[in-house]
């Protein structure tokens, strides 16, 4: 429940702060998001949360549960939610955009640590979803060594998200 509450707060904060414009040109953090999927141009650079109701829907997707199969494919557990149009965007973001391996997620954490300024809305959202994926994989892992690496990747993502959330305060020299 604590993880779900934290995710909701992170998503809500990002939605509210989405109008903050950055003065820096951004490198592409999630390059796979810029490939057309399933012959549908609307899924080029997909974003789930464009409005407050979509933030709440994303929270509902995560709180009702997801399943990870052996290949790392995420599916929503609730069949009713799975039938929603936004569920296809969730599927694309979770299965085609966010990284799935520990090494890819560690590289993402390293890349995020070098981003000057706040993350773009879509990068923030994808980082939160990557963190949720990593938390699920950590809880499913029986190997303590593998759990250690998953925790390391989660820590890097958490630090990047915390830095992003604290950016306006850190920029002025406040700690």
N, C-alpha and C positions, 0 to 999 in steps of 0.2 A: 504494500500500500504506500509505503514511503517513496519507493521508486516511482510509482505512478503519480503521486502528488508532485514530486520534483519535476517529472517530465511535463506535467500540465503547467507548472509555473514557468519552466523554461520556454515552452511553446507559446504560452500567453505573453510572456515578456517579449519574445521575439516578434509576435504579431503586433503588439502595441508599439514597439520600437522600429517597426519596418519602414517607417517614413524617414528615418535617419539616413541621410545620404552621405556617402563616403567620398572623400576627395582623392582617394587612391585608385589607380587602375588595378584591377584584380587579375591574378593568374587564375587559371581554371583549376579549381580544387577537386572537382568530381568530373573528369573528362568524359566518362561514360554517359553522363546526363545529356550530352550534346549530340547523341546519335539517335536518329529516328528509329523508333521501335514499332514493330508489328504494323508497318505501313500506315502509321497514324501520326501525322505531323503535330497534332496537339500534345503528343507525348514526348516531343523534343524539349529537353530541359524541364521535366515535370516538377511541379510544386504542389504540395498538398494543401497548405494553409494560406488561402488568399483572403479569408474573412474569419470573423470570430466563430461563426457556426462550423467552419471547416477545422478550426483549432479544436473545438469541442468534439468533432467527429474523429479526428486523429487520436485524441485522448481516448475516446470510446473504442476505437480499433485496438489500441494498445492495452486498455484495461480489461477488455473482454477476452483477450488472449490471442496469441499467435502460435503457430506450430512451425518448427524447423525440421525438415526432413533430412535424411542422410546426406543429400547433396547440398544442404544449406539453403534450400528454397523455403521462403517464408509464406505461410498462408494464414488467413484469418480463421479462427475457430468458429465464429458465429456465422452460420450460413446466410442469415438475413442481412448482416452487415456486408458479407461478401458479394451480395447481389447489387449493392449500390454502385453507381457510376464512379464515385470517388475511390472505391475499392480497387478499380483497375489502375488508377494512378498510384495508389499505395503499393500495389503489386509491382509495378514498374520501378518505383523508387527503391523498394526493399530488395527486389530480385535482380534488377539490371543496373542500378546506379551505385548503391552503397557497397563498400568493400566487404568481403566476407572472411578472408583469411587473417590470421593474427599478424602476419608480416605486412599485408596491405594496410591493416588498421594502424599498426605501429608507424608505417610510413605516412599515413594520413595525419596522425598525431604530430609527427615531426614537421610536416608541411604546414599544419595549422599554427605551430609555434612560431613560424616565420611570417605570418600574415600581419602586415602593418594595419592597425585599425580594426574596426568591427567587421564581422563576417556579413556577407550578404544573406538575406532571409533564407534563400534556398540552401546555402551552404550550412547555415545554422541548423535548419530543419534536418538536413541529411546527416549532419554530425550527431544530432540527438538520436536519430533513428539508428545510426551505426552504433552508438553507445547502447541503445536498447538491445540491438542484436548481440553485441558483445556480452551484455549482462545475461541474456538468455543462454548463450553458449557457455559462459562461465558456470552458470548454475547446472548445466547439463553435463559438464565435464567431470569424469571420475579420476582423471590423472592429475595429481597435485602439481606436477611440473607444467602441464598445459594450463591449469587454472592460474598459475603464477604469471604466465605470459598473457593470458586473457586479462588478468587484473592490471598488468602493466599497460596494456593497450587502453583499458578503460580509464586508467589514471591520466594518461596523456590526453585523451579526449575530454575528460572532466576539466583538466587544467586549461585547455583551449577554450572550452565553453565558459568557464569562470572568468578567464581573462576577457573574453568577448563581452560578458555581462557587466564587468567592472570597467570597461574601456573608458567611458566618459570620466570616471573618477581617477583612473590611472594616468590619463593623458595630461591632466593638470598638475601632475606631480604628487597627488595624494596617494597614499598607500592603504 
